[in-house]
Structure formats: C-alpha cells, structure tokens
Amino acid sequence: METPRAAYLGAIDISAYTLLGMARRARTLLAKAGGGSVNAMSYYGGEKVVPGYNVMGVAKAALETTARYLAFELGPEKIR
C-alpha cells in the first residue's frame, strides 16, 4: 500500500522488462544457432503472498508472465 509509483515501476523494469530486452537482443544470435534458451530467476513470492516481499512479488509475477509470452512468441524459432 505504501509503495511509491517510481519504486513499483522500477521493480517491474528490473525484474520483468529486462527479460524482454535480453531476449530481443539474443534472438538473432539464437536463431542463427538453430535455437537456444533464455533464462530468468523468479521466487515463490511471484505465486503466493510472502510477508514483507511486497512489490517484488508483483514484479516476479510479471517476470513469469513475460517468460510465458516470450516462450509462445519465440518457440517457433526453437528459442525457449
């Protein structure tokens, strides 16, 4: 409830949007190699409430959803 907008957006940017940016940059190299993997680390707090984890739980949920959508978009290129 007390998270400022800047902190919220920063958490989403660092935890979720960076995965998209990394995948975008790696896409050409991985496609040329015939496929590959893009990895990220999440935490239980992205699925269940963990007291004190707060906005990072929201950011990890965004990260996990971003990973699913990237998998859908990049899967035909054998990038997982």
C-alpha positions in Angstrom: 0.0 0.0 0.0 2.9 2.4 0.6 4.9 1.6 -2.5 5.6 4.8 -4.5 5.0 4.7 -8.2 8.7 5.1 -9.0 9.6 2.1 -6.9 6.8 0.0 -8.4 7.8 0.8 -11.9 11.5 0.3 -11.1 10.8 -3.2 -9.7 8.8 -4.2 -12.8 11.5 -2.7 -15.1 14.4 -4.6 -13.3 12.6 -7.9 -12.7 10.4 -8.3 -15.8 11.2 -5.9 -18.7 14.9 -6.7 -18.7 14.0 -10.3 -19.7 12.2 -8.9 -22.8 15.2 -6.7 -23.6 17.7 -9.5 -23.2 15.5 -11.9 -25.3 15.2 -9.2 -28.0 19.0 -8.8 -28.2 19.7 -12.6 -28.1 17.0 -13.5 -30.6 19.1 -13.1 -33.8 22.1 -15.0 -32.4 20.0 -17.8 -31.0 18.0 -18.1 -34.3 21.3 -18.3 -36.3 22.5 -21.1 -33.9 19.3 -23.0 -34.6 17.7 -22.3 -31.2 18.6 -21.9 -27.6 17.5 -20.8 -24.2 16.8 -17.5 -22.3 16.8 -17.9 -18.5 15.5 -15.9 -15.7 15.2 -16.4 -11.9 11.9 -16.0 -10.1 10.8 -16.7 -6.5 7.9 -18.3 -4.7 6.6 -14.8 -3.9 5.5 -14.4 -7.5 2.9 -17.1 -7.0 2.0 -16.8 -3.3 2.0 -13.9 -0.8 5.2 -13.8 1.2 5.0 -11.3 4.1 7.5 -8.5 3.5 8.2 -9.3 -0.1 5.6 -6.8 -1.2 6.1 -5.2 -4.7 8.8 -7.7 -5.6 6.1 -10.4 -5.6 4.2 -8.4 -8.2 7.4 -7.9 -10.2 8.2 -11.7 -10.1 4.6 -12.5 -11.3 5.2 -10.1 -14.2 8.5 -11.8 -14.9 6.9 -15.2 -15.0 4.1 -14.0 -17.3 6.7 -12.3 -19.6 8.6 -15.6 -19.8 5.4 -17.4 -20.9 4.6 -14.9 -23.6 8.2 -14.9 -24.9 8.1 -18.7 -25.0 4.9 -18.5 -27.1 6.4 -15.9 -29.5 9.9 -17.4 -29.8 9.0 -21.1 -29.6 8.6 -21.5 -33.4 12.2 -20.3 -33.7 13.3 -23.1 -31.3 14.1 -20.5 -28.6 12.9 -21.5 -25.2 
